Every structure is written in C-alpha cells, then in structure tokens.
Amino acid sequence: MTSLKSSSMKNKKKTGAEKVLFSKQLSRKDQNLLYFIIALKECLKKMPFEKVSVNDICTQANKSRQTFYRCCENKYDLVNKYFEKIILYSYELLYEGHTVAQALTTKFNLMETEKPLFAQAFQTQVFDGLHRYTHRFIYNLYQDMYSRIDDKDSLELPEHMDHELSLLLHMHCEGSIYMTIQWCCSEIICTPSEIALLLVEAMPEKLKTIYRSYLEG
C-alpha cells in the first residue's frame, strides 16, 4: 500500500527548475533524483542544510537509503547533480548558436526559485560541496569550449590551454561563483539577465578575445 507521504511526494507539483529539467520521460535514476531534491527542499523548511541527514531526506521522500545511495553519494552530491543539470541545460545553448550571456541568463532563471537551496549549499566548505564542485565543473566546461575553437592559429593560441591561461580561467571561475553566491544570498539584487551581463562584462579581456565566438554567438 502506498503511504500518504509517498502519494503527496509523487503528486507534489514541480516548481522552478524542476519543471524544465524534469519535463521529459524520466529514467528511474532521474525520477529518484527529483523525489530526493523535492524532499531536501521540504527538509530545509524545518532545519538548515548542514543539519539535514540522508535519513531525513529518505524519510521525507519515503524512499530507502539503498535507493538514495544508488542515486548519489551523499546530500552534497545530490545538490551537485541537480546543479549540474542546470549548468548543462544552460551551456548546451552555446553549441546551438546562443551567446554566453544568453546561456547564463537561462542558468540564473532556473536558479531563481531555488535560491533557498543553493544559498545554503554554496556556503558549505566540505571538499565535495557545491562551491568547489561548481568551480571544477565550470572550469572543465570552458576547457571543452577552448578545445572546440577552430581559429587558434589566427588567435595565436596553443592547441591546449597553457598554465597562464589556465590560472586566468580559474580566477574568472572563482570570481563568477563568488558573485553567484552573493546573488543567491540576496547580497546583491539584480535580475537573472542583469547578473548574466555583469559576469560577461567582468571577464578578463584576454579571455574575451579567446571566447569571442561564444560571446557573440
């Protein structure tokens, strides 16, 4: 027999990014990821992120710990996987001819209703927390974008990013994440499109030159 809690979780209306990211036919793993994300957000109405346990999430979702650990490693990994879906959905636009500003605006639009979740998750300092995970993930995305640049010769760029460019990219990623955290925590007030344009404007000129084809679409 299905419990009342299980029914309420399944029938709970998807909100924010969930509507976009989980709008298609889901695999069992993604379906469980959705249930656990919804459950985590319900838990955050009662306690801060650092105090939420895997047991709390599983109880709220009416799912077993075994099911949780087949989906993700821990609560940090759960949030990381959710945020990864937001980033991938947004950055795929770049390979469809959209600009970095448009991709970032999409990302911040998806994040807007999830601020209470991300504001807390970004501030955890554990190694596999959202801050460090996002830095590594976005850095690798920009590395992939670099590998796809066709006119490296005309730009006098090495085939693979050198140490100086790599450090510059790391600095840009870290600055972008810092401002994203400030936005999530409402320390700065602006619309998704405004913060997207500001982050593009803040990109170092050397990186703007390298990624011009992505900036201009």
Secondary structure, DSSP 8 states (H G I E B T S, - for coil): ---HHHHHHHHS---THHHHHT-S---HHHHHHHHHHHHHHHHTTTS-GGG--HHHHHHHHT--HHHHHHH-SSHHHHHHHHHHHHHHHHHGGGGGT--HHHHHHHHHHHHHTTHHHHHHHHT--STTSHHHHHHHHHHHHHHHHHHT-S-TTTTT--SS--HHHHHHHHHHHHHHHHHHHHHHTTSS---HHHHHHHHHHTS-HHHHHHTHHHHH-
